[in-house]
Amino acid sequence: MGVTRFRWVICALLFFATTILYVDRQILSLLKPILDDQMGWTATQFGAINAGFQAAYGVSLLFFGWLIDRWGTKRGYALSIGAWSIAAVGHALVGGIGSFAVARVALGLGEGGNFPGAIKAVAQWFPRAERALATSLFNSGANVGATLAPAIIPPIALSLGWHGAYVLVGLTGVVWLFLWWRFFDDPTRSDRVSEAELAHIESDPGDPGDAGAAMTWREVLRHREAWSFIAGKFLTDPIWWFFLIWLPDFFKKTRGLDIKGSWALLVGVYGIVTVLSLFGGWVTGWLVKLGWTVTRARKTGMALFALCVVPIAFATRVGDWTAVILIGLAGAAHQAWSANLYSTVSDMFPKRAVAAIVGLGGMAGSIGAMIFPIVSGVILDRFTEGYAILFGFCSGAYILAFVVNHLLAPRFERVRLD
């Protein structure tokens, strides 16, 4: 059999799943003006509903991180997206604030397998030098989904109702399930992988830690390197969720633009994020291939990405398209930061621990993202310059996260396991 590149097909499946999920994540913020009228909620109540989703999502991340290490990537990931698809379609039954909150919790409980499953799949299918790029590529589905959503969701909602938008996205998840079950397997068992590609996938030096049973949470949490990932997620995930949840409201409240007036600005933001974030995943892998150590390459990139978020502090003081550029740069920096942060897990830990650590870190990120919408809602209800306050916090979060991450993991080297 000749040389194949089937690992990039797997990356495309991960990209597809992430795109679907992020189209869904944008639905609520895009339809907020419609739902404001139907539900009659305040910004604080809206923030609380998003916090409920995040709490469920955090529990789900923890559960699926544990499950995928034990059941395997194929079955655990499929269960997650299957449950999520059912919950998305279930929005068709929503009639009020209470039932809407229940539907959001159900959606969060299903969604948590995406990143633990995807990061574990990348660790299985890609050598270390390609993992940041592969992670950046599949993670760009978040940007593509967030870019597509403003263009497709409003017309769907206007023609089929807002319930219909959730149903169509949920059915798309069913299509992904079919493709996933058809094409995914461990590379050592896949008949679509040539001997040359398998040798490339397994080209990293062998790690004795890869053998053995999946690590328990207690074993994982003994290592401060695991905490470096957990802390990084806790401090920066809320910023990305802030963009997803509040940007349409930001343009409405500060610029007087409804969804018809702001959709082009939203597409511009996520278009910038999509293009620039790919550079962040590529550059650190390129530096490794030039001979830099993984530690030097990752930390240089992550420091640069943290600095790129700082200018967002001025987003409320500039014109519409300048604000788009500043927010787009910050969003791209987040995605590049996130891709490299995820890659540090497989840099430092054996494959049998990856999903558990990603799940724990994702849960920490969800806790932060559960707190931040509540705080955001309260600030926006009480202060006329609420968005200036919130963007100011966002501007410094990544610098703080980089410092904490560096103190806990000065080097991204293999952790010695007892």
MISENU-170248 format. One record per atom (N, C-alpha, C): residue in one letter; x, y, z. Coordinates in steps of 0.001 Angstrom, whole numbers, plus 500000, padded with zeros to 6 digits. Layout:
<sites>
aXYZ ...
</sites>
This chain:
<sites>
m500855498793500000 m500000500000500000 m500881501243500000 g500515502254499195 g501294503468499108 g501118504351500334 v501826505478500303 v501736506420501403 v500343507035501443 t499742507081502600 t498428507715502771 t498530508843503779 r497518509673503786 r497433510759504763 r496056510717505417 f495662509532505802 f494310509363506344 f494148510102507663 r495243510393508346 r495132511119509610 r494452512469509405 w494598513069508219 w493959514365507966 w492463514208507703 v492042513030507274 v490607512744507184 v490010512721508592 i490735512092509516 i490286512087510912 i490211513512511439 c491211514331511109 c491203515734511535 c489981516451510963 a489613516123509715 a488436516746509101 a487155516365509841 l487066515121510310 l485899514707511093 l485821515478512411 l486965515683513040 l487000516459514283 l486600517911514013 f487057518441512884 f486683519795512474 f485173519902512255 f484583518909511598 f483150518897511318 f482352518927512617 a482739518086513570 a482025518047514848 a482106519389515567 t483308519977515602 t483487521244516298 t482700522359515616 t482647522336514291 t481871523336513551 t480398523272513921 i479844522061513951 i478427521911514300 i478157522458515695 l479007522095516638 l478797522520518021 l478856524038518151 y479752524668517392 y479889526115517529 y478842526887516738 v478268526291515718 v477066526893515135 v475975526911516199 d475833525791516902 d474818525709517951 d475086526721519071 r476361526879519449 r476674527793520543 r476335529247520198 q476313529564518901 q475975530917518486 q474474531161518389 i473690530080518298 i472255530258518082 i471636531124519173 l471958530833520426 l471319531540521533 l471622533034521495 s472902533398521279 s473239534818521261 s472642535518520041 l472585534821518894 l472030535428517689 l470526535646517798 l469851534729518469 l468396534822518591 l467968535538519868 k468934536056520603 k468599536739521864 k467571537853521681 p467667538706520621 p466635539739520472 p465222539161520341 i465082538050519606 i463777537401519476 i463357536796520809 l464284536109521459 l463968535441522716 l463737536442523850 d464390537604523770 d464135538641524774 d462648538994524808 d462058539115523618 d460639539461523528 d459746538312523985 q460119537074523595 q459269535919523925 q459415535502525383 m460646535548525893 m460899535064527254 m460789536168528305 g461093537402527911 g461023538504528844 g462054538456529949 w463235537903529650 w464249537782530698 w465141539020530758 t465805539219531894 t466788540292532065 t468166539771531660 a469142540690531582 a470513540269531282 a471034539320532360 t470645539557533606 t471071538679534706 t470483537279534541 q469195537194534174 q468573535885533961 q469188535167532761 f469459535933531699 f470104535358530518 f471477534800530886 g472215535567531687 g473517535080532149 g473382533836532998 a472340533759533838 a472140532589534697 a471827531343533879 i471054531492532797 i470753530345531927 i472031529843531264 n472875530765530820 n474159530364530244 n475050529710531290 a474962530182532530 a475737529567533608 a475266528140533857 g473943527910533765 g473421526555533922 g473948525629532850 f474009526108531611 f474606525318530531 f476058524997530853 q476806525996531316 q478218525781531595 q478420524781532732 a477558524838533744 a477681523877534841 a477481522459534325 a476457522273533488 a476210520945532912 a477354520521532005 y477870521468531243 y478982521180530335 y480232520778531117 g480474521438532244 g481621521085533073 g481525519676533621 v480346519300534111 v480123517925534591 v480332516947533457 s479821517299532275 s479934516423531107 s481386516239530682 l482165517320530705 l483586517208530374 l484301516245531311 l484009516364532589 l484637515490533571 l484245514035533325 f482956513822533079 f482461512460532852 f483041511860531578 f482981512602530480 f483461512041529213 f484981511934529177 g485700512810529888 g487142512633529994 g487490511309530637 w486722510934531678 w486905509641532333 w486458508504531423 l485305508661530786 l484715507586529980 l485543507265528746 i486025508298528052 i486758508072526804 i488065507340527057 d488733507618528189 d489955506879528512 d489664505402528767 r488435505083529154 r488084503690529460 r487338502988528334 w486418503662527705 w485646503074526611 w486367503143525272 g487269504092525155 g487914504336523875 g487323505564523194 t488108506136522292 t487715507378521637 t486479507205520776 k486408506113520031 k485309505936519077 k483959505891519781 r483819505049520772 r482522504877521432 r482172506070522328 g483167506556523088 g482892507666523996 g482506508939523269 y483212509252522190 y482914510443521404 y481533510320520758 a481225509134520222 a479923508915519584 a478775509078520575 l478953508579521793 l477909508731522803 l477666510209523103 s478731510987523192 s478601512408523490 s477808513137522411 i478206512980521163 i477537513714520084 i476118513192519866 g475899511896520105 g474538511366520016 g473617512003521040 a474080512104522288 a473274512727523336 a473058514206523050 w474100514862522560 w473975516281522218 w472948516499521104 s472949515646520085 s472014515781518962 s470573515649519434 i470325514683520319 i468975514510520866 i468542515757521629 a469453516314522436 a469123517507523219 a468858518713522323 a469636518839521230 a469427519965520313 a468046519887519668 v467686518702519179 v466358518519518588 v465275518745519636 g465567518418520892 g464609518581521970 g464211520023522237 h464970520995521702 h464582522399521850 h463242522688521181 a462815521814520277 a461519522000519620 a460370521928520619 l460609521343521801 l459558521189522811 l459529522347523811 v460446523308523666 v460569524387524640 v459439525401524469 g458885525865525617 g457821526851525561 g457997528031526488 g458889527949527469 g459066529031528426 g460466529035528991 i460723529939529944 i462064530082530509 i462506528791531197 g461606528171531969 g461970526958532696 g462355525826531772 s461527525550530771 s461823524452529844 s463031524791528979 f463227526072528681 f464412526470527923 f465674526190528729 a465641526500530020 a466791526227530876 a467083524732530943 v466027523899531009 v466210522441531033 v466873521980529742 a466409522511528600 a466993522125527318 a468460522507527244 r468814523678527783 r470220524095527767 r471082523183528636 v470560522766529782 v471307521849530651 v471518520515529942 a470470520006529286 a470594518738528551 a471637518844527442 l471652519996526758 l472633520208525691 l474049520191526255 g474238520866527400 g475558520893528030 g476018519515528470 l475080518700528977 l475442517351529426 l475899516468528270 g475382516718527077 g475787515915525929 g477064516374525270 e477382517652525387 e478440518243524571 e479855517948525059 g480002517543526307 g481322517509526934 g482324516529526371 g481914515611525503 g482875514654524962 g483671515180523793 n483305516349523261 n483950516798522027 n485446517029522207 f485848517869523142 f487271518175523245 f488093517038523854 p487647516347524916 p488432515181525345 p488590514149524230 g487511513900523473 g487588512930522383 g488490513400521268 a488379514682520891 a489173515193519788 a490660515250520140 i490992515702521343 i492402515775521741 i493008514384521840 k492228513417522349 k492741512052522416 k492928511481521011 a491989511787520098 a492131511316518720 a493385511893518066 v493667513168518319 v494886513781517783 v496121513105518362 a496107512814519663 a497253512130520284 a497455510744519678 q496367510075519284 q496464508742518688 q496942508790517239 w496558509827516506 w496738509843515062 w497875510730514569 f498474511531515431 f499485512482514965 f500735512414515833 p501929512508515202 p503155512630516002 p503185514006516677 r504054514142517656 r504041515332518504 r504227516621517715 a505086516626516704 a505374517855515960 a504158518352515181 e503198517473514889 e502014517867514106 e500784518122514971 r500874517890516263 r499658517931517081 r499101519338517246 a499962520338517399 a499448521702517539 a498736522138516264 l499291521777515097 l498643522117513837 l497320521379513696 a497318520072513983 a496074519309513891 a495024519846514857 t495459520182516070 t494530520750517043 t494002522084516564 s494895522918516000 s494476524212515495 s493492524060514338 l493721523063513482 l492833522841512339 l491446522401512791 f491376521400513679 f490036520986514085 f489386522058514957 n490202522751515767 n489661523805516620 n489187525005515809 s489687525151514553 s489209526228513699 s487745526023513329 g487227524817513554 g485796524601513375 g484979525506514277 a485552525865515436 a484867526815516323 a484697528160515629 n485731528588514907 n485655529870514213 n484749529796512989 v484870528688512254 v484023528520511067 v482554528456511474 g482274527710512548 g480901527628513033 g480375528979513477 a481232529725514186 a480825531050514652 a480686532034513498 t481414531806512384 t481286532656511200 t480038532306510405 l479768531008510260 l478594530567509503 l477292530954510195 a477294530859511526 a476040531030512262 a475326532350511968 p476024533516511986 p475297534765511703 p474714534825510298 a475310534059509360 a474820534076507985 a473641533132507768 i473575532016508517 i472544531008508227 i471446530914509278 i471748531233510531 i470761531030511589 i469587532016511496 p469824533332511337 p468670534230511242 p467694533878510125 p468163533587508878 p467194533196507843 p466417531921508188 i467116530944508802 i466431529709509197 i465379530007510254 a465753530835511234 a464816531164512309 a463608531936511784 l463851532813510812 l462750533595510255 l461790532740509430 s462325531692508804 s461468530841507956 s460877529659508715 l461615529083509657 l461166527881510371 l460883528128511850 g461196529318512334 g461082529580513764 g462382529229514465 w462595529802515660 w463864529561516336 w464007528111516773 h462876527418517022 h462946525997517334 h463566525212516174 g463169525593514938 g463659524879513757 g465152524966513583 a465754526091514001 a467209526223513887 a467915525157514722 y467424524924515942 y468020523893516794 y467815522492516216 v466644522243515649 v466348520916515094 v467296520596513939 l467498521550513025 l468375521297511884 l469811521049512317 v470294521813513298 v471665521602513787 v471781520232514456 g470761519834515231 g470785518516515865 g470813517386514856 l470063517526513768 l470057516490512726 l471396516413512006 t472088517539511897 t473436517526511312 t474384516697512175 g474167516731513492 g474965515892514384 g474765514408514111 v473561514020513707 v473297512621513370 v474098512217512132 v474197513118511150 v475010512850509957 v476468512623510361 w476973513470511261 w478358513291511721 w478550511943512382 l477590511506513169 l477691510209513849 l477902509075512863 f477153509103511761 f477299508064510739 f478716508058510179 l479237509239509840 l480582509326509268 l481636508890510276 w481483509284511522 w482440508930512566 w482520507420512742 w481370506784512852 w481356505343513077 w481897504580511874 r481731505181510696 r482181504531509463 r483697504609509289 f484304505734509670 f485701505970509303 f486695505904510462 f486284506156511699 f487269506255512764 f487618504887513338 d488895504708513644 d489383503555514400 d490772503917514916 d491308503082515778 d492692503248516179 d493569503056514943 p494610503900514740 p495420503783513518 p496071502420513350 t496372501723514441 t496992500403514325 t496010499355513810 r494700499654513872 r493689498707513406 r493006499128512106 s493295500336511641 s492608500861510464 s493224500311509187 d492371499805508288 d492879499301507009 d493042500424505990 r492784501661506395 r492962502807505505 r494326503475505698 v495118502969506603 v496420503571506920 v497528502696506343 s498411503302505558 s499537502559505006 s500598502328506082 e501508501408505785 e502599501153506728 e503461502398506910 a503634503155505810 a504459504364505893 a503799505411506788 e502476505581506648 e501802506571507486 e501795506130508944 l501583504840509183 l501602504355510563 l502968504580511200 a504026504348510421 a505374504593510940 a505561506073511263 h504988506932510431 h505073508382510695 h504312508747511969 i503119508190512129 i502310508477513317 i503038508037514583 e503749506915514501 e504431506354515662 e505907506735515714 s506273507846515035 s507685508215514918 s508269508832516179 d507430509262517130 d507962509794518386 d508635508677519178 p509634509002519985 p510238507971520839 p509179507320521718 g509331506033521934 g508362505313522745 g508310505815524174 d507117505808524738 d506929506252526120 d506387505073526925 p507173504549527879 p506678503432528687 p505375503766529410 g505142505058529646 g503924505465530337 g502662505244529536 d502797505021528208 d501610504772527389 d500974503425527710 a501750502520528258 a501214501200528599 a500523501263529952 g499521500440530117 g498849500365531405 g497438500908531352 a496780500830532497 a495388501252532595 a495294502771532586 a494102503273532261 a493861504715532281 a494118505264533686 m494667506476533739 m494989507086535027 m493726507614535699 t493690507523537010 t492566508061537766 t492751509560537958 w491651510253538319 w491757511686538591 w492739511956539718 r492718511110540744 r493625511324541871 r495074511241541427 e495396510272540573 e496763510139540072 e497150511353539243 v496224511819538418 v496489512970537558 v496772514221538381 l495949514457539397 l496026515703540159 l497234515769541088 r497971514682541212 r499215514710541991 r500300515510541287 h500147515753539992 h501199516385539202 h500855517848538936 r501776518734539288 r501499520154539090 r501392520501537612 e501995519682536744 e501876519927535304 e500426519815534845 a499668518916535470 a498241518835535154 a497528520107535582 w497935520652536711 w497333521890537192 w497667523071536295 s498802523009535588 s499133524098534663 s498093524187533553 f497627523048533084 f496571523030532064 f495235523451532662 i494922522918533834 i493642523224534487 i493521524723534764 a494588525327535284 a494557526763535578 a494427527590534308 g495149527172533263 g495063527888531995 g493657527896531433 k492962526759531537 k491589526675531053 k490652527522531908 f490833527480533219 f489953528236534114 f490016529732533834 l491213530236533526 l491389531672533362 l491029532175531966 t491095531322530941 t490908531821529574 t489646531326528876 d489129530168529216 d487891529711528576 d486740530700528731 p486583531330529910 p485470532284530049 p485521533426529041 i486709533798528562 i486819534908527621 i486213534518526277 w486513533319525820 w485953532856524545 w484440532726524635 w483971532205525761 w482523532094525944 w481885533474526019 f482566534442526585 f482069535814526624 f481832536332525205 f482798536076524301 f482618536485522912 f481391535811522294 l481287534507522484 l480192533763521864 l478823534232522361 i478733534510523643 i477436534822524253 i477026536269524053 w477990537200524178 w477616538601524336 w477910539498523136 l478653539038522114 l479018539946521025 l477816540549520299 p476796539762519925 p475636540415519289 p475015541481520191 d474942541202521491 d474395542176522427 d475307543400522536 f476628543180522460 f477586544288522498 f477329545264521354 f477169544735520147 f476931545615519002 f475561546290519084 k474596545621519688 k473266546217519832 k473276547324520884 k473892547048522048 k473826547990523155 k474774549187522967 t475927548973522351 t476902550057522234 t476885550730520861 r476339550054519844 r476333550616518487 r474923550789517920 g473913550306518659 g472541550413518190 g472234549523516999 l472955548397516856 l472796547523515696 l472080546237516095 d470947545945515425 d470301544655515642 d471021543613514810 i470488542387514769 i471200541304514081 i471336541578512582 k470344542287511995 k470442542620510574 k471557543615510316 g471814544471511286 g472864545456511127 g474233544990511560 s474277543965512416 s475571543544512972 s476094542237512404 w475292541538511585 w475737540206511157 w477047540279510368 a477201541345509542 a478442541475508772 a479632541700509699 l479431542448510791 l480509542663511762 l480871541361512463 l479851540562512813 l480109539280513465 l480853538329512537 v480430538287511270 v481136537459510290 v482576537944510148 g482771539262510168 g484128539806510092 g484991539374511262 v484422539419512476 v485169538997513665 v485639537558513513 y484709536665513207 y485067535248513180 y485823534859511914 g485681535672510859 g486539535451509692 g488000535717510029 i488247536811510753 i489611537122511205 i490129536009512114 v489276535573513036 v489670534513513963 v490055533256513200 t489251532873512212 t489499531642511457 t490841531669510762 v491150532779510092 v492391532869509307 v493614532940510219 l493584533835511197 l494777534063512019 l495051532929512999 s493998532252513478 s494227531204514474 s494999530027513896 l494859529777512577 l495603528677511953 l497103528927512033 f497503530186511938 f498922530526512059 f499455530138513425 g498642530339514449 g499076530017515805 g499357528551516006 g498567527684515360 g498816526254515472 g499997525812514636 w500209526492513494 w501288526111512589 w502642526560513102 v502719527774513656 v504018528377513927 v504810527599514968 t504149527084516011 t504922526385517041 t505449525043516512 g504641524360515683 g505138523134515058 g506293523408514117 w506232524528513399 w507312524925512498 w508587525197513281 l508454525865514432 l509626526136515261 l510254524848515785 v509411523864516140 v509930522567516593 v510720521902515465 k510190521970514241 k510886521360513108 k512194522075512794 l512284523361513164 l513537524097512974 l514598523712513998 g514196522966515018 g515153522531516028 g514918523109517401 w513909523977517552 w513580524480518879 w513028523348519725 t513234523430521010 t512604522456521891 t511095522731521931 v510342521708522294 v508900521877522404 v508574522969523417 t509313522979524529 t509070523993525560 t509281525398525018 r510402525626524361 r510706526968523850 r509685527400522800 a509332526495521902 a508378526834520845 a506999527145521417 r506509526271522285 r505167526466522859 r505101527759523683 k506111527960524542 k506049529126525434 k506211530433524662 t507046530445523648 t507171531642522817 t505844531975522155 g505219530951521580 g503926531169520942 g502866531619521924 m502779530957523062 m501730531292524025 m501906532687524607 a503155533111524809 a503399534480525293 a502959535499524246 l503270535226522981 l502866536131521902 l501346536222521803 f500680535074521903 f499217535076521789 f498581535826522965 a499160535686524147 a498631536401525313 a498719537915525105 l499817538378524519 l499987539813524282 l499013540338523226 c498634539475522283 c497729539901521209 c496312540181521716 v495984539729522912 v494649539976523463 v494571541352524134 v495702541888524548 v495720543122525341 v494984544285524671 p495136544518523346 p494468545679522732 p492947545660522797 i492346544546523142 i490879544498523192 i490325545445524254 a491159545905525162 a490718546865526178 a490162548139525552 f490539548417524305 f490102549655523634 f488906549434522712 a488298548236522738 a487250547909521775 a486023548802521893 t485745549326523072 t484559550169523247 t484819551625522860 r486063551966522564 r486422553366522312 r486715553656520848 v486531552680519986 v486900552831518577 v485673552593517702 g485838552815516394 g484754552612515445 g484395551149515272 d483312550912514514 d482777549555514378 d483814548576513834 w484432548899512704 w485328547930512070 w486680547857512775 t487080548926513432 t488290548820514261 t488030547890515439 a486825547981516005 a486456547059517081 a486447545624516572 v485965545432515347 v485973544091514742 v487400543551514670 i488335544387514256 i489735543950514137 i490307543585515507 l490053544433516507 l490592544162517844 l489990542893518445 i488673542723518294 i488022541524518833 i488448540291518049 g488551540436516710 g489002539307515889 g490415538872516234 l491298539847516467 l492679539523516868 l492684538798518205 a491886539286519151 a491821538638520460 a491257537223520348 g490218537052519538 g489636535721519354 g490605534760518699 a491347535246517688 a492350534407517034 a493457534027518013 a493865534999518842 a494896534714519837 a494405533671520833 h493129533769521218 h492586532747522123 h492662531368521499 q492237531243520245 q492220529922519609 q493636529367519432 a494569530234519087 a495960529790518971 a496515529388520335 w496234530201521348 w496617529866522726 w496021528522523117 s494737528340522848 s494032527128523258 s494598525898522576 a494885526005521262 a495440524861520531 a496766524425521144 n497611525378521496 n498898525032522099 n498751524558523532 l497799525145524270 l497557524675525634 l497098523219525634 y496182522882524732 y495757521487524604 y496935520577524271 s497802521044523376 s498931520204522955 s499907519951524091 t499973520852525077 t500892520631526186 t500526519387526992 v499253518994526965 v498843517800527708 v499521516564527137 s499435516395525800 s500085515228525195 s501602515394525127 d502112516636525246 d503562516835525368 d504083516245526676 m503287516389527750 m503783516066529090 m503279514733529638 f502148514235529134 f501529513052529726 f501321511953528689 p501302510697529131 p501050509591528209 p499613509626527700 k499377508913526597 k498062508929525955 k496960508438526886 r497291507529527806 r496268506967528685 r495749507982529711 a496417509142529802 a495980510175530744 a495364511383530056 v495451511451528718 v495110512676528000 v493655513078528194 a492717512153527942 a491301512519528003 a490899512943529413 a491434512265530429 a491097512623531812 a491562514040532137 i492782514389531731 i493299515726532016 i492533516779531240 v492248516494529965 v491469517443529167 v490080517630529777 g489487516546530271 g488188516657530921 g488236517507532175 l489275517293532997 l489423518101534216 l489647519576533885 g490508519823532897 g490747521207532498 g489505521841531902 g488777521061531095 g487546521579530523 g486514521902531587 m486456521062532633 m485534521340533728 m485932522644534427 a487243522846534640 a487703524089535262 a487345525290534394 g487520525139533067 g487129526207532156 g485650526490532221 s484847525444532376 s483398525616532469 s482995526296533768 i483720525999534849 i483431526691536105 i483670528191535929 g484806528533535309 g485066529943535026 g484017530544534104 a483641529774533078 a482643530259532127 a481238530256532716 m481022529529533803 m479743529570534511 m479663530828535370 i480777531198535970 i480806532387536833 i480752533668536004 f481507533695534897 f481672534937534145 f480366535465533534 p479471534621532949 p478211535163532429 p477348535805533511 i477362535212534725 i476586535803535821 i477151537170536185 v478489537222536331 v479141538499536634 v478893539499535504 s478990539026534256 s478776539917533107 s477366540487533114 g476374539624533365 g474994540088533389 g474762541138534453 v475314540919535641 v475160541880536737 v475831543207536392 i477056543144535852 i477772544367535478 i477015545132534398 l476497544406533393 l475791545085532306 l474460545679532759 d473828545058533744 d472578545611534280 d472822546855535134 r473999546940535761 r474242547997536750 r475099549151536253 f475930548924535227 f476864549963534790 f476654550295533321 t476572551575533023 t476403551988531629 t477656551679530800 e478818551644531430 e480069551299530751 e480466549854531042 g479466548991531149 g479722547597531511 g480657546883530560 y480493547118529256 y481347546409528298 y482800546876528380 a483020548146528711 a484397548623528895 a485051547892530063 i484302547680531138 i484826546945532295 i485166545511531907 l484262544866531177 l484448543455530827 l485593543263529849 f485707544137528855 f486817544019527911 f488149544314528600 g488132545186529590 g489358545427530343 g489838544182531060 f488905543430531652 f489278542174532304 f489821541186531278 c489142541087530131 c489586540145529091 c491019540431528652 s491376541701528589 s492680542079528045 s493846541551528870 g493643541371530174 g494749540912531017 g494699539456531408 a493621538760531047 a493432537385531521 a494502536432531007 y494948536624529775 y495898535678529186 y497313535890529706 i497658537132530006 i498965537380530634 i499023536658531969 l497965536807532762 l497908536125534062 l497975534613533871 a497232534099532886 a497206532653532642 a498583532146532232 f499297532914531403 f500634532501530979 f501582532411532167 v501523533392533046 v502400533398534221 v502118532196535112 v500835531937535387 v500467530807536244 v500878529493535590 n500619529360534295 n500989528140533567 n502494527906533620 h503267528975533461 h504724528839533466 h505242528445534848 l504668529009535896 l505110528671537247 l504833527198537567 l503720526678537076 l503358525285537363 l504071524295536445 a504391524725535231 a505076523831534274 a506168524621533567 p507325524801534207 p508404525554533570 p508873524915532259 r508726523591532158 r509106522876530938 r507996521919530534 f507716521864529221 f506734520923528707 f507453519632528299 e507879518904529321 e508591517647529107 e507800516509529731 r508122515277529327 r507380514120529799 r507465514008531311 v506315513863531921 v506233513735533373 v506610512313533773 r507414512190534791 r507780510859535288 r506642510353536161 l506086509215535791 l504996508613536543 l505529507491537415 d505015507405538626 d505434506329539518 d504880505010539002 
</sites>
